[in-house]
Amino acid sequence: MPQKVKSQFVVHQVNDKFQKRYFVDSNLNLQLEIIDISIKNTDTKIEIMLHENSKCNLNLYILNKSVKKNILVQINHESNTQSNVNVKAFSSNGGNIKINLINVAPKGKEKIEQNQSINGVIFDERSQINVTPSMLIDTNVIKATHAVNIGNINPEQLFYLMSRGINKSKATIMILKGMFSALANKKTTQNLYNKAIVFLNKMIKRK
C-alpha cells in the first residue's frame, strides 16, 4: 500500500541576507513561496535536499528597483524525486539581478524529474537580469527541462489593452498581475501579493 504524501507550505519574505537549507523527508511535498521586494541589496542562498520519494515546488519572486540582488538556488536529488523551480524577476531603474540555479542528479540515482522556468521583465535599458541555469546530471534515468525568457513586456498584449482605452501603466500592471497568480490565490500569501503589486506600480511609474 503506497504511503500517504504529506504537504508542507512555507512562505518567506527576503529583507537583507537570506540563507536557508531545507531537508525534504521521504513522502513529503514541500511548497516554497519566496518573495524579495526589499529596497536594499540582497543576497539569497537556498539549498534543498530531496530525500527519496519527495517533491519540491519553489516559486521565487524578485522585484528590484535600482539595487543589486544575487540569488543562488541549489537542489540535490535522490532517486524518485521531483523539483519544480519557477522564478519571476523584475528589474527597473538600473537594477541588477543575478540568478544562479543548480540542479544536481548524482550517479546511481534514478527516476528523477527536474524543471526550471525563469521569466524576467526589464523595464529600461539600464537594468539587467543575468541568469545561469545549470543541471549537473550524472545519470541516464532522468527527465529534465529548463526555459528562460528575459525581455520587455509583450508589446502585442500591451497594444491590445491600450487599444481598449487602458493607459500604458494600467495595462502593464494588468499583464504583470497574471505572473503572480500563485500568490494571489492563497489566503496565506494575499498580503505579499498586495505588497508586490504596490511595488510594481512604483517600478513602472514615470519619473
C-alpha positions as CSV (number, residue, x, y, z in Angstrom):
1,M,0.0,0.0,0.0
2,P,1.5,3.4,-1.0
3,Q,2.4,5.8,1.8
4,K,0.4,8.9,2.1
5,V,2.2,12.0,0.8
6,K,2.2,14.9,3.2
7,S,2.4,18.6,2.1
8,Q,4.2,21.4,3.8
9,F,3.7,25.1,2.8
10,V,6.4,27.6,3.6
11,V,6.4,31.4,2.9
12,H,9.4,33.7,3.3
13,Q,10.0,37.4,2.6
14,V,13.6,38.4,1.9
15,N,14.7,41.6,3.6
16,D,18.5,41.6,3.6
17,K,20.7,38.4,3.7
18,F,18.6,35.3,3.3
19,Q,20.2,31.8,3.7
20,K,18.1,28.7,4.2
21,R,18.6,24.9,3.9
22,Y,15.7,22.6,3.6
23,F,15.7,18.9,4.2
24,V,12.7,17.3,2.5
25,D,11.8,14.0,4.1
26,S,10.5,11.0,2.1
27,N,6.9,11.2,1.0
28,L,6.8,15.0,1.6
29,N,5.8,17.6,-0.9
30,L,7.4,21.0,0.0
31,Q,5.8,24.1,-1.4
32,L,8.0,27.2,-1.1
33,E,6.9,30.8,-1.8
34,I,9.8,33.3,-1.5
35,I,9.5,36.9,-2.4
36,D,12.1,39.7,-2.4
37,I,10.6,43.2,-2.5
38,S,13.4,44.8,-0.4
39,I,14.7,48.2,-1.4
40,K,18.2,47.2,-0.3
41,N,20.9,45.0,-1.9
42,T,20.1,41.4,-1.0
43,D,21.9,38.1,-1.1
44,T,19.8,34.9,-1.2
45,K,21.1,31.4,-0.9
46,I,18.7,28.4,-0.9
47,E,19.7,24.8,-0.7
48,I,17.2,22.0,-0.9
49,M,18.0,18.4,-0.1
50,L,15.4,15.9,-1.5
51,H,15.2,12.5,0.1
52,E,13.8,9.6,-1.9
53,N,10.1,9.9,-2.8
54,S,9.9,13.6,-2.1
55,K,9.0,16.7,-4.2
56,C,9.6,20.4,-4.0
57,N,7.9,23.3,-5.8
58,L,9.7,26.7,-5.4
59,N,8.1,29.9,-6.6
60,L,10.6,32.8,-6.3
61,Y,9.7,36.4,-7.0
62,I,12.4,39.1,-7.2
63,L,11.3,42.8,-7.6
64,N,14.3,45.1,-8.0
65,K,14.4,48.9,-8.3
66,S,17.9,50.5,-8.5
67,V,19.8,48.0,-6.3
68,K,21.7,44.6,-6.7
69,K,20.2,41.2,-5.9
70,N,22.1,37.9,-6.0
71,I,20.2,34.6,-5.9
72,L,21.7,31.1,-5.7
73,V,19.4,28.1,-5.6
74,Q,20.8,24.5,-5.4
75,I,18.6,21.4,-5.3
76,N,20.2,18.0,-4.6
77,H,18.2,15.0,-5.8
78,E,17.9,11.4,-4.6
79,S,16.0,8.7,-6.5
80,N,12.3,9.1,-7.1
81,T,12.3,12.9,-6.6
82,Q,10.9,15.9,-8.4
83,S,11.7,19.6,-8.3
84,N,9.9,22.5,-10.0
85,V,11.5,25.9,-9.8
86,N,9.6,28.9,-11.1
87,V,11.4,32.3,-11.0
88,K,9.8,35.6,-11.9
89,A,12.2,38.6,-11.8
90,F,11.5,42.3,-12.4
91,S,14.2,45.0,-12.8
92,S,14.0,48.7,-13.2
93,N,15.9,52.0,-12.7
94,G,19.3,50.4,-13.3
95,G,18.6,47.4,-11.0
96,N,20.8,44.3,-11.4
97,I,19.6,40.8,-10.7
98,K,21.9,37.7,-10.9
99,I,20.3,34.3,-10.7
100,N,22.1,31.0,-10.5
101,L,20.0,27.8,-10.4
102,I,21.7,24.5,-9.9
103,N,20.1,21.0,-10.0
104,V,22.2,18.0,-9.0
105,A,21.4,14.5,-10.1
106,P,24.2,12.2,-8.8
107,K,25.4,9.0,-10.3
108,G,23.5,5.9,-9.4
109,K,20.2,7.8,-8.8
110,E,17.2,7.2,-10.9
111,K,13.6,8.3,-11.7
112,I,14.4,12.0,-11.2
113,E,12.5,14.9,-12.6
114,Q,13.7,18.5,-12.5
115,N,12.2,21.5,-14.1
116,Q,13.4,25.1,-14.2
117,S,11.4,28.1,-15.6
118,I,12.7,31.7,-15.4
119,N,10.7,34.7,-16.6
120,G,12.2,38.2,-16.4
121,V,10.9,41.6,-17.2
122,I,13.3,44.5,-17.8
123,F,11.7,48.0,-17.6
124,D,14.6,50.1,-19.0
125,E,17.9,49.9,-20.8
126,R,20.0,50.4,-17.7
127,S,18.5,47.4,-15.9
128,Q,19.8,43.9,-16.0
129,I,18.7,40.3,-15.3
130,N,21.5,37.7,-15.7
131,V,20.6,34.1,-15.4
132,T,22.8,30.9,-15.2
133,P,20.6,27.8,-15.3
134,S,22.7,24.6,-14.5
135,M,21.8,21.0,-14.5
136,L,24.6,18.7,-13.2
137,I,23.4,15.3,-14.4
138,D,25.3,12.1,-13.9
139,T,22.5,9.6,-14.5
140,N,20.5,8.5,-17.5
141,V,17.2,7.9,-15.8
142,I,16.0,11.4,-15.6
143,K,13.6,13.9,-17.1
144,A,14.9,17.5,-17.2
145,T,13.5,20.7,-18.7
146,H,14.5,24.4,-18.4
147,A,13.3,27.6,-20.0
148,V,14.5,31.2,-19.8
149,N,12.6,34.2,-21.1
150,I,14.1,37.6,-20.4
151,G,12.8,40.8,-22.0
152,N,10.3,43.6,-22.1
153,I,6.5,43.4,-21.6
154,N,4.9,41.6,-24.5
155,P,4.1,44.5,-27.0
156,E,1.2,42.7,-28.6
157,Q,-0.6,42.3,-25.2
158,L,0.2,45.9,-24.3
159,F,-1.2,47.1,-27.7
160,Y,-4.3,45.1,-27.3
161,L,-5.2,46.5,-23.9
162,M,-4.2,50.1,-24.8
163,S,-6.5,49.8,-27.9
164,R,-9.3,49.3,-25.4
165,G,-8.7,52.6,-23.9
166,I,-6.4,51.5,-21.0
167,N,-3.4,53.7,-20.4
168,K,0.1,52.1,-20.6
169,S,0.7,52.0,-16.8
170,K,-2.5,50.2,-16.0
171,A,-2.1,47.9,-19.0
172,T,1.4,46.9,-17.8
173,I,0.1,46.2,-14.3
174,M,-2.7,44.0,-15.6
175,I,-0.2,41.9,-17.6
176,L,2.2,41.6,-14.7
177,K,-0.6,40.6,-12.2
178,G,-1.0,37.4,-14.1
179,M,2.5,36.4,-13.2
180,F,1.6,36.4,-9.5
181,S,-1.4,34.1,-9.6
182,A,0.3,31.6,-7.2
183,L,0.4,34.4,-4.5
184,A,-3.0,35.9,-5.3
185,N,-4.9,32.6,-5.0
186,K,-3.8,31.7,-1.4
187,K,-5.0,33.4,1.8
188,T,-1.6,32.9,3.4
189,T,0.1,34.9,0.7
190,Q,-2.5,37.5,-0.1
191,N,-0.6,40.2,1.9
192,L,2.6,39.6,0.0
193,Y,0.6,39.7,-3.3
194,N,-0.7,43.1,-2.4
195,K,2.8,44.4,-1.4
196,A,4.2,43.1,-4.7
197,I,1.5,44.9,-6.8
198,V,2.2,48.2,-4.9
199,F,6.0,47.7,-5.6
200,L,5.4,47.0,-9.3
201,N,3.4,50.2,-9.6
202,K,6.4,52.1,-8.2
203,M,8.7,50.4,-10.6
204,I,6.8,51.4,-13.7
205,K,5.9,54.9,-12.5
206,R,7.3,57.6,-14.7
207,K,9.9,60.0,-13.2
